[in-house]
Amino acid sequence: MYFFDTHAHVQRSRSGRCTNVAELFLRARKAGIRAILAPAVDRADWDELVEMTAPRGVCLYVAYGLHPYFVLKITVSRARDLVEELRLRVLNAGSEMRAIGECGLDFLRATSSESRAHQVEVFRAQLELARHTGLPLSIHCVKAHGPLVELLRERPTPASVMHAFSGSAEIARELVGAGHYISFAGNLCVQGARRVVEAARAVPDERLLLETDTPDQTPPARRPAANEPAFIVDIAARLAELRGASIEEIATLTLDNGRRVFSVEAPFALHDFDDRDHDVTSE
């Protein structure tokens, strides 16, 4: 049983919330993680991600982008400079880069018309970059699903990922109908999370993804620990319960979907490492 954690800020686990990132990777491998996509949040992450490596048996992929939280901290002029730098970074990236993001809209944080327009401008620029390159986006959306859908309708957009989905089943169906993927995180495990539960039941198998959103959104049973990729088994188990499937079925289909949307082919040998023969603390 193997997993693809399609959204884990492993580079952010260093900031006091995980004392040993190397051990985080090893625990992930022991839990069955065979691939991780690590998205950037800000400019500093771009260089951090280039330097990161994972142990044998785990494939680490990256996404470069500008998160809507970060966008709110910078001026319009600075954002435009960074969008151009991002464009050059993406066009010259190596094979480890498989997406643009984390990017998107967050109208819970952006409350004024000016701040929302600022987020929209930067997100639209990243949409254009995705259209130019054909790369998928890893999209953050909170309290802005209507504007998001409209932006995605403006021009044909590569199949992308709605990360840590929190919208309704209706919005999920609309996004899937436009060719996008829906990824579920630890919020699915929260008691009383009715809307996201309905969405999790509505998404067809071929558009379903799993993620942890490390180090955030820790599943309730693992709190107060910071989240990490190894906890993906909790989310997979909850998703299996909701969909009347086995956890093995959920692992397989979400792994296959992750490989498809992020164009992950070889090297990705699932059986090149057997944790039964290795102690996770020995490396």
Secondary structure, DSSP 8 states (H G I E B T S, - for coil): --EEE----GGGGGTTT-S-HHHHHHHHHHTTEEEEEEE--SHHHHHHHHH----TT-EEEEEE---HHHHTTS-HHHHHHHHHHHHHHHHT--TTEEEEEEEEEETTT--SHHHHHHHHHHHHHHHHHHHHH---EEEEEES-HHHHHHHHHHS-----EETT--S-HHHHHHHHHTT-EEEE-GGGGSTT-HHHHHHHHHS-GGGEEE---TTSS--GGGTTS---GGGHHHHHHHHHHHHT--HHHHHHHHHHHHHHHTT--SS--TTS--GGGS-TT--
